[in-house]
Amino acid sequence: MNTPEPTTSPKIEEPKFGFNDYAERLNGRAAMVGFVITLAIEIFTGQGLLSWLGLQ
């Protein structure tokens, strides 16, 4: 059977929630910033993060 191919492809919008590229990129950047801030706290105070927060 000879089926015709579509002439245009549908425009699918990027999902606003869930595992999409933007959300994953934003989560990765937030994790890197948090890690650097935690390292800075440990270097400048000489204590771990939990000790600095008074939780340990």
mmCIF entry with sequence, helices, sheets and N, C-alpha, C, O atoms, coordinates in Angstrom:
data_MODEL
# 
_entry.id   MODEL 
# 
_entity.id                         1 
_entity.type                       polymer 
_entity.pdbx_number_of_molecules   1 
# 
_entity_poly.entity_id                      1 
_entity_poly.type                           'polypeptide(L)' 
_entity_poly.nstd_linkage                   no 
_entity_poly.nstd_monomer                   no 
_entity_poly.pdbx_seq_one_letter_code       MNTPEPTTSPKIEEPKFGFNDYAERLNGRAAMVGFVITLAIEIFTGQGLLSWLGLQ 
_entity_poly.pdbx_seq_one_letter_code_can   MNTPEPTTSPKIEEPKFGFNDYAERLNGRAAMVGFVITLAIEIFTGQGLLSWLGLQ 
_entity_poly.pdbx_strand_id                 A 
# 
loop_
_entity_poly_seq.entity_id 
_entity_poly_seq.num 
_entity_poly_seq.mon_id 
_entity_poly_seq.hetero 
1 1  MET n 
1 2  ASN n 
1 3  THR n 
1 4  PRO n 
1 5  GLU n 
1 6  PRO n 
1 7  THR n 
1 8  THR n 
1 9  SER n 
1 10 PRO n 
1 11 LYS n 
1 12 ILE n 
1 13 GLU n 
1 14 GLU n 
1 15 PRO n 
1 16 LYS n 
1 17 PHE n 
1 18 GLY n 
1 19 PHE n 
1 20 ASN n 
1 21 ASP n 
1 22 TYR n 
1 23 ALA n 
1 24 GLU n 
1 25 ARG n 
1 26 LEU n 
1 27 ASN n 
1 28 GLY n 
1 29 ARG n 
1 30 ALA n 
1 31 ALA n 
1 32 MET n 
1 33 VAL n 
1 34 GLY n 
1 35 PHE n 
1 36 VAL n 
1 37 ILE n 
1 38 THR n 
1 39 LEU n 
1 40 ALA n 
1 41 ILE n 
1 42 GLU n 
1 43 ILE n 
1 44 PHE n 
1 45 THR n 
1 46 GLY n 
1 47 GLN n 
1 48 GLY n 
1 49 LEU n 
1 50 LEU n 
1 51 SER n 
1 52 TRP n 
1 53 LEU n 
1 54 GLY n 
1 55 LEU n 
1 56 GLN n 
# 
_struct_asym.id          A 
_struct_asym.entity_id   1 
# 
loop_
_struct_conf.conf_type_id 
_struct_conf.id 
_struct_conf.pdbx_PDB_helix_id 
_struct_conf.beg_label_comp_id 
_struct_conf.beg_label_asym_id 
_struct_conf.beg_label_seq_id 
_struct_conf.pdbx_beg_PDB_ins_code 
_struct_conf.end_label_comp_id 
_struct_conf.end_label_asym_id 
_struct_conf.end_label_seq_id 
_struct_conf.pdbx_end_PDB_ins_code 
_struct_conf.beg_auth_comp_id 
_struct_conf.beg_auth_asym_id 
_struct_conf.beg_auth_seq_id 
_struct_conf.end_auth_comp_id 
_struct_conf.end_auth_asym_id 
_struct_conf.end_auth_seq_id 
_struct_conf.pdbx_PDB_helix_class 
_struct_conf.details 
_struct_conf.pdbx_PDB_helix_length 
HELX_P HELX_P1 AA1 ASP A 21 ? THR A 45 ? ASP A 21 THR A 45 1 ? 25 
HELX_P HELX_P2 AA2 LEU A 49 ? LEU A 53 ? LEU A 49 LEU A 53 1 ? 5  
# 
_struct_conf_type.id          HELX_P 
_struct_conf_type.criteria    ? 
_struct_conf_type.reference   ? 
# 
loop_
_atom_site.group_PDB 
_atom_site.id 
_atom_site.type_symbol 
_atom_site.label_atom_id 
_atom_site.label_alt_id 
_atom_site.label_comp_id 
_atom_site.label_asym_id 
_atom_site.label_entity_id 
_atom_site.label_seq_id 
_atom_site.pdbx_PDB_ins_code 
_atom_site.Cartn_x 
_atom_site.Cartn_y 
_atom_site.Cartn_z 
_atom_site.occupancy 
_atom_site.B_iso_or_equiv 
_atom_site.pdbx_formal_charge 
_atom_site.auth_seq_id 
_atom_site.auth_comp_id 
_atom_site.auth_asym_id 
_atom_site.auth_atom_id 
_atom_site.pdbx_PDB_model_num 
ATOM 1   N N  . MET A 1 1  ? 0.825  -1.174 0.000  1.00 0.00 ? 1  MET A N  1 
ATOM 2   C CA . MET A 1 1  ? 0.000  0.000  0.000  1.00 0.00 ? 1  MET A CA 1 
ATOM 3   C C  . MET A 1 1  ? 0.877  1.248  0.000  1.00 0.00 ? 1  MET A C  1 
ATOM 4   O O  . MET A 1 1  ? 1.911  1.279  0.667  1.00 0.00 ? 1  MET A O  1 
ATOM 5   N N  . ASN A 1 2  ? 0.487  2.234  -0.714 1.00 0.00 ? 2  ASN A N  1 
ATOM 6   C CA . ASN A 1 2  ? 1.241  3.475  -0.798 1.00 0.00 ? 2  ASN A CA 1 
ATOM 7   C C  . ASN A 1 2  ? 0.533  4.547  0.032  1.00 0.00 ? 2  ASN A C  1 
ATOM 8   O O  . ASN A 1 2  ? -0.486 5.096  -0.389 1.00 0.00 ? 2  ASN A O  1 
ATOM 9   N N  . THR A 1 3  ? 1.089  4.843  1.228  1.00 0.00 ? 3  THR A N  1 
ATOM 10  C CA . THR A 1 3  ? 0.473  5.846  2.098  1.00 0.00 ? 3  THR A CA 1 
ATOM 11  C C  . THR A 1 3  ? 1.172  7.183  1.908  1.00 0.00 ? 3  THR A C  1 
ATOM 12  O O  . THR A 1 3  ? 2.401  7.239  1.868  1.00 0.00 ? 3  THR A O  1 
ATOM 13  N N  . PRO A 1 4  ? 0.413  8.246  1.793  1.00 0.00 ? 4  PRO A N  1 
ATOM 14  C CA . PRO A 1 4  ? 1.041  9.555  1.619  1.00 0.00 ? 4  PRO A CA 1 
ATOM 15  C C  . PRO A 1 4  ? 1.696  10.026 2.915  1.00 0.00 ? 4  PRO A C  1 
ATOM 16  O O  . PRO A 1 4  ? 1.178  9.795  4.008  1.00 0.00 ? 4  PRO A O  1 
ATOM 17  N N  . GLU A 1 5  ? 2.821  10.678 2.776  1.00 0.00 ? 5  GLU A N  1 
ATOM 18  C CA . GLU A 1 5  ? 3.529  11.242 3.925  1.00 0.00 ? 5  GLU A CA 1 
ATOM 19  C C  . GLU A 1 5  ? 2.929  12.611 4.261  1.00 0.00 ? 5  GLU A C  1 
ATOM 20  O O  . GLU A 1 5  ? 2.505  13.339 3.363  1.00 0.00 ? 5  GLU A O  1 
ATOM 21  N N  . PRO A 1 6  ? 2.893  12.963 5.551  1.00 0.00 ? 6  PRO A N  1 
ATOM 22  C CA . PRO A 1 6  ? 2.369  14.291 5.900  1.00 0.00 ? 6  PRO A CA 1 
ATOM 23  C C  . PRO A 1 6  ? 3.300  15.393 5.395  1.00 0.00 ? 6  PRO A C  1 
ATOM 24  O O  . PRO A 1 6  ? 4.516  15.214 5.328  1.00 0.00 ? 6  PRO A O  1 
ATOM 25  N N  . THR A 1 7  ? 2.713  16.524 5.046  1.00 0.00 ? 7  THR A N  1 
ATOM 26  C CA . THR A 1 7  ? 3.512  17.628 4.510  1.00 0.00 ? 7  THR A CA 1 
ATOM 27  C C  . THR A 1 7  ? 4.098  18.506 5.617  1.00 0.00 ? 7  THR A C  1 
ATOM 28  O O  . THR A 1 7  ? 5.142  19.130 5.429  1.00 0.00 ? 7  THR A O  1 
ATOM 29  N N  . THR A 1 8  ? 3.436  18.553 6.757  1.00 0.00 ? 8  THR A N  1 
ATOM 30  C CA . THR A 1 8  ? 3.956  19.347 7.878  1.00 0.00 ? 8  THR A CA 1 
ATOM 31  C C  . THR A 1 8  ? 3.937  18.486 9.133  1.00 0.00 ? 8  THR A C  1 
ATOM 32  O O  . THR A 1 8  ? 3.140  17.557 9.257  1.00 0.00 ? 8  THR A O  1 
ATOM 33  N N  . SER A 1 9  ? 4.824  18.811 10.052 1.00 0.00 ? 9  SER A N  1 
ATOM 34  C CA . SER A 1 9  ? 4.824  18.088 11.322 1.00 0.00 ? 9  SER A CA 1 
ATOM 35  C C  . SER A 1 9  ? 4.121  18.940 12.366 1.00 0.00 ? 9  SER A C  1 
ATOM 36  O O  . SER A 1 9  ? 4.187  20.168 12.306 1.00 0.00 ? 9  SER A O  1 
ATOM 37  N N  . PRO A 1 10 ? 3.449  18.309 13.324 1.00 0.00 ? 10 PRO A N  1 
ATOM 38  C CA . PRO A 1 10 ? 2.714  19.085 14.334 1.00 0.00 ? 10 PRO A CA 1 
ATOM 39  C C  . PRO A 1 10 ? 3.670  19.817 15.265 1.00 0.00 ? 10 PRO A C  1 
ATOM 40  O O  . PRO A 1 10 ? 4.765  19.335 15.554 1.00 0.00 ? 10 PRO A O  1 
ATOM 41  N N  . LYS A 1 11 ? 3.245  20.979 15.727 1.00 0.00 ? 11 LYS A N  1 
ATOM 42  C CA . LYS A 1 11 ? 4.034  21.744 16.683 1.00 0.00 ? 11 LYS A CA 1 
ATOM 43  C C  . LYS A 1 11 ? 3.619  21.310 18.083 1.00 0.00 ? 11 LYS A C  1 
ATOM 44  O O  . LYS A 1 11 ? 2.507  21.589 18.532 1.00 0.00 ? 11 LYS A O  1 
ATOM 45  N N  . ILE A 1 12 ? 4.527  20.627 18.759 1.00 0.00 ? 12 ILE A N  1 
ATOM 46  C CA . ILE A 1 12 ? 4.251  20.139 20.099 1.00 0.00 ? 12 ILE A CA 1 
ATOM 47  C C  . ILE A 1 12 ? 4.904  21.089 21.090 1.00 0.00 ? 12 ILE A C  1 
ATOM 48  O O  . ILE A 1 12 ? 6.107  21.342 21.023 1.00 0.00 ? 12 ILE A O  1 
ATOM 49  N N  . GLU A 1 13 ? 4.100  21.612 22.011 1.00 0.00 ? 13 GLU A N  1 
ATOM 50  C CA . GLU A 1 13 ? 4.630  22.551 22.996 1.00 0.00 ? 13 GLU A CA 1 
ATOM 51  C C  . GLU A 1 13 ? 5.435  21.803 24.051 1.00 0.00 ? 13 GLU A C  1 
ATOM 52  O O  . GLU A 1 13 ? 5.141  20.654 24.381 1.00 0.00 ? 13 GLU A O  1 
ATOM 53  N N  . GLU A 1 14 ? 6.451  22.474 24.570 1.00 0.00 ? 14 GLU A N  1 
ATOM 54  C CA . GLU A 1 14 ? 7.255  21.923 25.661 1.00 0.00 ? 14 GLU A CA 1 
ATOM 55  C C  . GLU A 1 14 ? 6.366  21.837 26.901 1.00 0.00 ? 14 GLU A C  1 
ATOM 56  O O  . GLU A 1 14 ? 5.651  22.790 27.208 1.00 0.00 ? 14 GLU A O  1 
ATOM 57  N N  . PRO A 1 15 ? 6.398  20.708 27.620 1.00 0.00 ? 15 PRO A N  1 
ATOM 58  C CA . PRO A 1 15 ? 5.551  20.608 28.813 1.00 0.00 ? 15 PRO A CA 1 
ATOM 59  C C  . PRO A 1 15 ? 5.946  21.630 29.877 1.00 0.00 ? 15 PRO A C  1 
ATOM 60  O O  . PRO A 1 15 ? 7.128  21.924 30.056 1.00 0.00 ? 15 PRO A O  1 
ATOM 61  N N  . LYS A 1 16 ? 4.962  22.161 30.573 1.00 0.00 ? 16 LYS A N  1 
ATOM 62  C CA . LYS A 1 16 ? 5.227  23.177 31.583 1.00 0.00 ? 16 LYS A CA 1 
ATOM 63  C C  . LYS A 1 16 ? 5.650  22.557 32.913 1.00 0.00 ? 16 LYS A C  1 
ATOM 64  O O  . LYS A 1 16 ? 6.307  23.221 33.715 1.00 0.00 ? 16 LYS A O  1 
ATOM 65  N N  . PHE A 1 17 ? 5.289  21.302 33.162 1.00 0.00 ? 17 PHE A N  1 
ATOM 66  C CA . PHE A 1 17 ? 5.616  20.616 34.402 1.00 0.00 ? 17 PHE A CA 1 
ATOM 67  C C  . PHE A 1 17 ? 6.312  19.306 34.077 1.00 0.00 ? 17 PHE A C  1 
ATOM 68  O O  . PHE A 1 17 ? 6.230  18.808 32.954 1.00 0.00 ? 17 PHE A O  1 
ATOM 69  N N  . GLY A 1 18 ? 7.002  18.750 35.074 1.00 0.00 ? 18 GLY A N  1 
ATOM 70  C CA . GLY A 1 18 ? 7.609  17.434 34.889 1.00 0.00 ? 18 GLY A CA 1 
ATOM 71  C C  . GLY A 1 18 ? 9.047  17.520 34.424 1.00 0.00 ? 18 GLY A C  1 
ATOM 72  O O  . GLY A 1 18 ? 9.702  18.554 34.557 1.00 0.00 ? 18 GLY A O  1 
ATOM 73  N N  . PHE A 1 19 ? 9.526  16.415 33.877 1.00 0.00 ? 19 PHE A N  1 
ATOM 74  C CA . PHE A 1 19 ? 10.918 16.293 33.467 1.00 0.00 ? 19 PHE A CA 1 
ATOM 75  C C  . PHE A 1 19 ? 11.112 16.870 32.071 1.00 0.00 ? 19 PHE A C  1 
ATOM 76  O O  . PHE A 1 19 ? 11.079 16.132 31.086 1.00 0.00 ? 19 PHE A O  1 
ATOM 77  N N  . ASN A 1 20 ? 11.314 18.175 31.979 1.00 0.00 ? 20 ASN A N  1 
ATOM 78  C CA . ASN A 1 20 ? 11.643 18.772 30.693 1.00 0.00 ? 20 ASN A CA 1 
ATOM 79  C C  . ASN A 1 20 ? 13.033 19.390 30.792 1.00 0.00 ? 20 ASN A C  1 
ATOM 80  O O  . ASN A 1 20 ? 13.591 19.495 31.884 1.00 0.00 ? 20 ASN A O  1 
ATOM 81  N N  . ASP A 1 21 ? 13.584 19.791 29.674 1.00 0.00 ? 21 ASP A N  1 
ATOM 82  C CA . ASP A 1 21 ? 14.962 20.280 29.649 1.00 0.00 ? 21 ASP A CA 1 
ATOM 83  C C  . ASP A 1 21 ? 15.158 21.510 30.531 1.00 0.00 ? 21 ASP A C  1 
ATOM 84  O O  . ASP A 1 21 ? 16.165 21.616 31.232 1.00 0.00 ? 21 ASP A O  1 
ATOM 85  N N  . TYR A 1 22 ? 14.206 22.435 30.500 1.00 0.00 ? 22 TYR A N  1 
ATOM 86  C CA . TYR A 1 22 ? 14.354 23.663 31.277 1.00 0.00 ? 22 TYR A CA 1 
ATOM 87  C C  . TYR A 1 22 ? 14.371 23.363 32.778 1.00 0.00 ? 22 TYR A C  1 
ATOM 88  O O  . TYR A 1 22 ? 15.209 23.895 33.507 1.00 0.00 ? 22 TYR A O  1 
ATOM 89  N N  . ALA A 1 23 ? 13.455 22.519 33.237 1.00 0.00 ? 23 ALA A N  1 
ATOM 90  C CA . ALA A 1 23 ? 13.384 22.197 34.662 1.00 0.00 ? 23 ALA A CA 1 
ATOM 91  C C  . ALA A 1 23 ? 14.646 21.478 35.124 1.00 0.00 ? 23 ALA A C  1 
ATOM 92  O O  . ALA A 1 23 ? 15.159 21.758 36.207 1.00 0.00 ? 23 ALA A O  1 
ATOM 93  N N  . GLU A 1 24 ? 15.139 20.566 34.318 1.00 0.00 ? 24 GLU A N  1 
ATOM 94  C CA . GLU A 1 24 ? 16.345 19.832 34.695 1.00 0.00 ? 24 GLU A CA 1 
ATOM 95  C C  . GLU A 1 24 ? 17.568 20.751 34.732 1.00 0.00 ? 24 GLU A C  1 
ATOM 96  O O  . GLU A 1 24 ? 18.421 20.614 35.609 1.00 0.00 ? 24 GLU A O  1 
ATOM 97  N N  . ARG A 1 25 ? 17.654 21.673 33.795 1.00 0.00 ? 25 ARG A N  1 
ATOM 98  C CA . ARG A 1 25 ? 18.765 22.626 33.779 1.00 0.00 ? 25 ARG A CA 1 
ATOM 99  C C  . ARG A 1 25 ? 18.704 23.532 35.007 1.00 0.00 ? 25 ARG A C  1 
ATOM 100 O O  . ARG A 1 25 ? 19.727 23.803 35.636 1.00 0.00 ? 25 ARG A O  1 
ATOM 101 N N  . LEU A 1 26 ? 17.511 23.995 35.340 1.00 0.00 ? 26 LEU A N  1 
ATOM 102 C CA . LEU A 1 26 ? 17.339 24.866 36.501 1.00 0.00 ? 26 LEU A CA 1 
ATOM 103 C C  . LEU A 1 26 ? 17.674 24.123 37.796 1.00 0.00 ? 26 LEU A C  1 
ATOM 104 O O  . LEU A 1 26 ? 18.322 24.687 38.677 1.00 0.00 ? 26 LEU A O  1 
ATOM 105 N N  . ASN A 1 27 ? 17.244 22.873 37.920 1.00 0.00 ? 27 ASN A N  1 
ATOM 106 C CA . ASN A 1 27 ? 17.556 22.085 39.115 1.00 0.00 ? 27 ASN A CA 1 
ATOM 107 C C  . ASN A 1 27 ? 19.056 21.856 39.246 1.00 0.00 ? 27 ASN A C  1 
ATOM 108 O O  . ASN A 1 27 ? 19.600 21.920 40.348 1.00 0.00 ? 27 ASN A O  1 
ATOM 109 N N  . GLY A 1 28 ? 19.719 21.593 38.140 1.00 0.00 ? 28 GLY A N  1 
ATOM 110 C CA . GLY A 1 28 ? 21.168 21.389 38.172 1.00 0.00 ? 28 GLY A CA 1 
ATOM 111 C C  . GLY A 1 28 ? 21.906 22.634 38.605 1.00 0.00 ? 28 GLY A C  1 
ATOM 112 O O  . GLY A 1 28 ? 22.853 22.562 39.388 1.00 0.00 ? 28 GLY A O  1 
ATOM 113 N N  . ARG A 1 29 ? 21.479 23.770 38.103 1.00 0.00 ? 29 ARG A N  1 
ATOM 114 C CA . ARG A 1 29 ? 22.124 25.033 38.479 1.00 0.00 ? 29 ARG A CA 1 
ATOM 115 C C  . ARG A 1 29 ? 21.894 25.348 39.944 1.00 0.00 ? 29 ARG A C  1 
ATOM 116 O O  . ARG A 1 29 ? 22.810 25.798 40.632 1.00 0.00 ? 29 ARG A O  1 
ATOM 117 N N  . ALA A 1 30 ? 20.687 25.118 40.428 1.00 0.00 ? 30 ALA A N  1 
ATOM 118 C CA . ALA A 1 30 ? 20.389 25.368 41.843 1.00 0.00 ? 30 ALA A CA 1 
ATOM 119 C C  . ALA A 1 30 ? 21.222 24.454 42.736 1.00 0.00 ? 30 ALA A C  1 
ATOM 120 O O  . ALA A 1 30 ? 21.692 24.881 43.790 1.00 0.00 ? 30 ALA A O  1 
ATOM 121 N N  . ALA A 1 31 ? 21.407 23.200 42.326 1.00 0.00 ? 31 ALA A N  1 
ATOM 122 C CA . ALA A 1 31 ? 22.216 22.268 43.105 1.00 0.00 ? 31 ALA A CA 1 
ATOM 123 C C  . ALA A 1 31 ? 23.674 22.720 43.145 1.00 0.00 ? 31 ALA A C  1 
ATOM 124 O O  . ALA A 1 31 ? 24.324 22.633 44.187 1.00 0.00 ? 31 ALA A O  1 
ATOM 125 N N  . MET A 1 32 ? 24.190 23.203 42.011 1.00 0.00 ? 32 MET A N  1 
ATOM 126 C CA . MET A 1 32 ? 25.583 23.673 41.980 1.00 0.00 ? 32 MET A CA 1 
ATOM 127 C C  . MET A 1 32 ? 25.775 24.897 42.872 1.00 0.00 ? 32 MET A C  1 
ATOM 128 O O  . MET A 1 32 ? 26.778 24.995 43.580 1.00 0.00 ? 32 MET A O  1 
ATOM 129 N N  . VAL A 1 33 ? 24.831 25.823 42.844 1.00 0.00 ? 33 VAL A N  1 
ATOM 130 C CA . VAL A 1 33 ? 24.921 27.021 43.682 1.00 0.00 ? 33 VAL A CA 1 
ATOM 131 C C  . VAL A 1 33 ? 24.867 26.618 45.154 1.00 0.00 ? 33 VAL A C  1 
ATOM 132 O O  . VAL A 1 33 ? 25.643 27.130 45.961 1.00 0.00 ? 33 VAL A O  1 
ATOM 133 N N  . GLY A 1 34 ? 23.970 25.717 45.509 1.00 0.00 ? 34 GLY A N  1 
ATOM 134 C CA . GLY A 1 34 ? 23.870 25.258 46.894 1.00 0.00 ? 34 GLY A CA 1 
ATOM 135 C C  . GLY A 1 34 ? 25.132 24.568 47.361 1.00 0.00 ? 34 GLY A C  1 
ATOM 136 O O  . GLY A 1 34 ? 25.548 24.744 48.506 1.00 0.00 ? 34 GLY A O  1 
ATOM 137 N N  . PHE A 1 35 ? 25.749 23.784 46.492 1.00 0.00 ? 35 PHE A N  1 
ATOM 138 C CA . PHE A 1 35 ? 26.980 23.098 46.845 1.00 0.00 ? 35 PHE A CA 1 
ATOM 139 C C  . PHE A 1 35 ? 28.106 24.093 47.089 1.00 0.00 ? 35 PHE A C  1 
ATOM 140 O O  . PHE A 1 35 ? 28.867 23.943 48.045 1.00 0.00 ? 35 PHE A O  1 
ATOM 141 N N  . VAL A 1 36 ? 28.218 25.097 46.243 1.00 0.00 ? 36 VAL A N  1 
ATOM 142 C CA . VAL A 1 36 ? 29.261 26.112 46.402 1.00 0.00 ? 36 VAL A CA 1 
ATOM 143 C C  . VAL A 1 36 ? 29.028 26.922 47.678 1.00 0.00 ? 36 VAL A C  1 
ATOM 144 O O  . VAL A 1 36 ? 29.983 27.239 48.387 1.00 0.00 ? 36 VAL A O  1 
ATOM 145 N N  . ILE A 1 37 ? 27.788 27.257 47.974 1.00 0.00 ? 37 ILE A N  1 
ATOM 146 C CA . ILE A 1 37 ? 27.487 27.997 49.208 1.00 0.00 ? 37 ILE A CA 1 
ATOM 147 C C  . ILE A 1 37 ? 27.835 27.158 50.435 1.00 0.00 ? 37 ILE A C  1 
ATOM 148 O O  . ILE A 1 37 ? 28.373 27.682 51.410 1.00 0.00 ? 37 ILE A O  1 
ATOM 149 N N  . THR A 1 38 ? 27.533 25.862 50.396 1.00 0.00 ? 38 THR A N  1 
ATOM 150 C CA . THR A 1 38 ? 27.873 24.971 51.503 1.00 0.00 ? 38 THR A CA 1 
ATOM 151 C C  . THR A 1 38 ? 29.382 24.896 51.699 1.00 0.00 ? 38 THR A C  1 
ATOM 152 O O  . THR A 1 38 ? 29.864 24.940 52.831 1.00 0.00 ? 38 THR A O  1 
ATOM 153 N N  . LEU A 1 39 ? 30.130 24.782 50.606 1.00 0.00 ? 39 LEU A N  1 
ATOM 154 C CA . LEU A 1 39 ? 31.591 24.780 50.711 1.00 0.00 ? 39 LEU A CA 1 
ATOM 155 C C  . LEU A 1 39 ? 32.111 26.086 51.289 1.00 0.00 ? 39 LEU A C  1 
ATOM 156 O O  . LEU A 1 39 ? 33.017 26.078 52.123 1.00 0.00 ? 39 LEU A O  1 
ATOM 157 N N  . ALA A 1 40 ? 31.551 27.201 50.856 1.00 0.00 ? 40 ALA A N  1 
ATOM 158 C CA . ALA A 1 40 ? 31.989 28.505 51.362 1.00 0.00 ? 40 ALA A CA 1 
ATOM 159 C C  . ALA A 1 40 ? 31.725 28.627 52.861 1.00 0.00 ? 40 ALA A C  1 
ATOM 160 O O  . ALA A 1 40 ? 32.563 29.155 53.592 1.00 0.00 ? 40 ALA A O  1 
ATOM 161 N N  . ILE A 1 41 ? 30.585 28.152 53.324 1.00 0.00 ? 41 ILE A N  1 
ATOM 162 C CA . ILE A 1 41 ? 30.274 28.192 54.757 1.00 0.00 ? 41 ILE A CA 1 
ATOM 163 C C  . ILE A 1 41 ? 31.290 27.373 55.539 1.00 0.00 ? 41 ILE A C  1 
ATOM 164 O O  . ILE A 1 41 ? 31.772 27.804 56.587 1.00 0.00 ? 41 ILE A O  1 
ATOM 165 N N  . GLU A 1 42 ? 31.615 26.183 55.021 1.00 0.00 ? 42 GLU A N  1 
ATOM 166 C CA . GLU A 1 42 ? 32.579 25.335 55.719 1.00 0.00 ? 42 GLU A CA 1 
ATOM 167 C C  . GLU A 1 42 ? 33.971 25.951 55.731 1.00 0.00 ? 42 GLU A C  1 
ATOM 168 O O  . GLU A 1 42 ? 34.686 25.834 56.727 1.00 0.00 ? 42 GLU A O  1 
ATOM 169 N N  . ILE A 1 43 ? 34.365 26.597 54.654 1.00 0.00 ? 43 ILE A N  1 
ATOM 170 C CA . ILE A 1 43 ? 35.700 27.203 54.589 1.00 0.00 ? 43 ILE A CA 1 
ATOM 171 C C  . ILE A 1 43 ? 35.787 28.413 55.511 1.00 0.00 ? 43 ILE A C  1 
ATOM 172 O O  . ILE A 1 43 ? 36.757 28.535 56.260 1.00 0.00 ? 43 ILE A O  1 
ATOM 173 N N  . PHE A 1 44 ? 34.811 29.303 55.481 1.00 0.00 ? 44 PHE A N  1 
ATOM 174 C CA . PHE A 1 44 ? 34.892 30.550 56.229 1.00 0.00 ? 44 PHE A CA 1 
ATOM 175 C C  . PHE A 1 44 ? 34.588 30.394 57.713 1.00 0.00 ? 44 PHE A C  1 
ATOM 176 O O  . PHE A 1 44 ? 35.112 31.159 58.523 1.00 0.00 ? 44 PHE A O  1 
ATOM 177 N N  . THR A 1 45 ? 33.751 29.417 58.097 1.00 0.00 ? 45 THR A N  1 
ATOM 178 C CA . THR A 1 45 ? 33.413 29.265 59.513 1.00 0.00 ? 45 THR A CA 1 
ATOM 179 C C  . THR A 1 45 ? 34.206 28.162 60.189 1.00 0.00 ? 45 THR A C  1 
ATOM 180 O O  . THR A 1 45 ? 34.317 28.151 61.415 1.00 0.00 ? 45 THR A O  1 
ATOM 181 N N  . GLY A 1 46 ? 34.757 27.241 59.425 1.00 0.00 ? 46 GLY A N  1 
ATOM 182 C CA . GLY A 1 46 ? 35.484 26.124 60.012 1.00 0.00 ? 46 GLY A CA 1 
ATOM 183 C C  . GLY A 1 46 ? 34.565 25.058 60.577 1.00 0.00 ? 46 GLY A C  1 
ATOM 184 O O  . GLY A 1 46 ? 35.032 24.135 61.243 1.00 0.00 ? 46 GLY A O  1 
ATOM 185 N N  . GLN A 1 47 ? 33.282 25.163 60.328 1.00 0.00 ? 47 GLN A N  1 
ATOM 186 C CA . GLN A 1 47 ? 32.303 24.189 60.810 1.00 0.00 ? 47 GLN A CA 1 
ATOM 187 C C  . GLN A 1 47 ? 31.575 23.592 59.614 1.00 0.00 ? 47 GLN A C  1 
ATOM 188 O O  . GLN A 1 47 ? 31.545 24.171 58.528 1.00 0.00 ? 47 GLN A O  1 
ATOM 189 N N  . GLY A 1 48 ? 30.989 22.420 59.838 1.00 0.00 ? 48 GLY A N  1 
ATOM 190 C CA . GLY A 1 48 ? 30.139 21.845 58.813 1.00 0.00 ? 48 GLY A CA 1 
ATOM 191 C C  . GLY A 1 48 ? 28.815 22.589 58.749 1.00 0.00 ? 48 GLY A C  1 
ATOM 192 O O  . GLY A 1 48 ? 28.504 23.374 59.644 1.00 0.00 ? 48 GLY A O  1 
ATOM 193 N N  . LEU A 1 49 ? 28.048 22.356 57.723 1.00 0.00 ? 49 LEU A N  1 
ATOM 194 C CA . LEU A 1 49 ? 26.775 23.075 57.544 1.00 0.00 ? 49 LEU A CA 1 
ATOM 195 C C  . LEU A 1 49 ? 25.807 22.801 58.687 1.00 0.00 ? 49 LEU A C  1 
ATOM 196 O O  . LEU A 1 49 ? 25.170 23.728 59.187 1.00 0.00 ? 49 LEU A O  1 
ATOM 197 N N  . LEU A 1 50 ? 25.685 21.547 59.108 1.00 0.00 ? 50 LEU A N  1 
ATOM 198 C CA . LEU A 1 50 ? 24.749 21.225 60.187 1.00 0.00 ? 50 LEU A CA 1 
ATOM 199 C C  . LEU A 1 50 ? 25.177 21.861 61.507 1.00 0.00 ? 50 LEU A C  1 
ATOM 200 O O  . LEU A 1 50 ? 24.333 22.329 62.272 1.00 0.00 ? 50 LEU A O  1 
ATOM 201 N N  . SER A 1 51 ? 26.486 21.881 61.780 1.00 0.00 ? 51 SER A N  1 
ATOM 202 C CA . SER A 1 51 ? 26.974 22.529 62.995 1.00 0.00 ? 51 SER A CA 1 
ATOM 203 C C  . SER A 1 51 ? 26.737 24.037 62.933 1.00 0.00 ? 51 SER A C  1 
ATOM 204 O O  . SER A 1 51 ? 26.353 24.655 63.926 1.00 0.00 ? 51 SER A O  1 
ATOM 205 N N  . TRP A 1 52 ? 26.970 24.619 61.759 1.00 0.00 ? 52 TRP A N  1 
ATOM 206 C CA . TRP A 1 52 ? 26.769 26.050 61.580 1.00 0.00 ? 52 TRP A CA 1 
ATOM 207 C C  . TRP A 1 52 ? 25.297 26.430 61.791 1.00 0.00 ? 52 TRP A C  1 
ATOM 208 O O  . TRP A 1 52 ? 24.993 27.500 62.318 1.00 0.00 ? 52 TRP A O  1 
ATOM 209 N N  . LEU A 1 53 ? 24.393 25.540 61.374 1.00 0.00 ? 53 LEU A N  1 
ATOM 210 C CA . LEU A 1 53 ? 22.963 25.792 61.554 1.00 0.00 ? 53 LEU A CA 1 
ATOM 211 C C  . LEU A 1 53 ? 22.498 25.477 62.969 1.00 0.00 ? 53 LEU A C  1 
ATOM 212 O O  . LEU A 1 53 ? 21.373 25.809 63.341 1.00 0.00 ? 53 LEU A O  1 
ATOM 213 N N  . GLY A 1 54 ? 23.364 24.831 63.767 1.00 0.00 ? 54 GLY A N  1 
ATOM 214 C CA . GLY A 1 54 ? 22.989 24.474 65.136 1.00 0.00 ? 54 GLY A CA 1 
ATOM 215 C C  . GLY A 1 54 ? 22.173 23.210 65.222 1.00 0.00 ? 54 GLY A C  1 
ATOM 216 O O  . GLY A 1 54 ? 21.447 23.011 66.196 1.00 0.00 ? 54 GLY A O  1 
ATOM 217 N N  . LEU A 1 55 ? 22.272 22.353 64.230 1.00 0.00 ? 55 LEU A N  1 
ATOM 218 C CA . LEU A 1 55 ? 21.482 21.120 64.208 1.00 0.00 ? 55 LEU A CA 1 
ATOM 219 C C  . LEU A 1 55 ? 22.271 19.905 64.671 1.00 0.00 ? 55 LEU A C  1 
ATOM 220 O O  . LEU A 1 55 ? 21.720 18.807 64.747 1.00 0.00 ? 55 LEU A O  1 
ATOM 221 N N  . GLN A 1 56 ? 23.528 20.079 64.975 1.00 0.00 ? 56 GLN A N  1 
ATOM 222 C CA . GLN A 1 56 ? 24.318 18.924 65.377 1.00 0.00 ? 56 GLN A CA 1 
ATOM 223 C C  . GLN A 1 56 ? 25.139 19.253 66.587 1.00 0.00 ? 56 GLN A C  1 
ATOM 224 O O  . GLN A 1 56 ? 25.878 18.403 67.082 1.00 0.00 ? 56 GLN A O  1 
# 
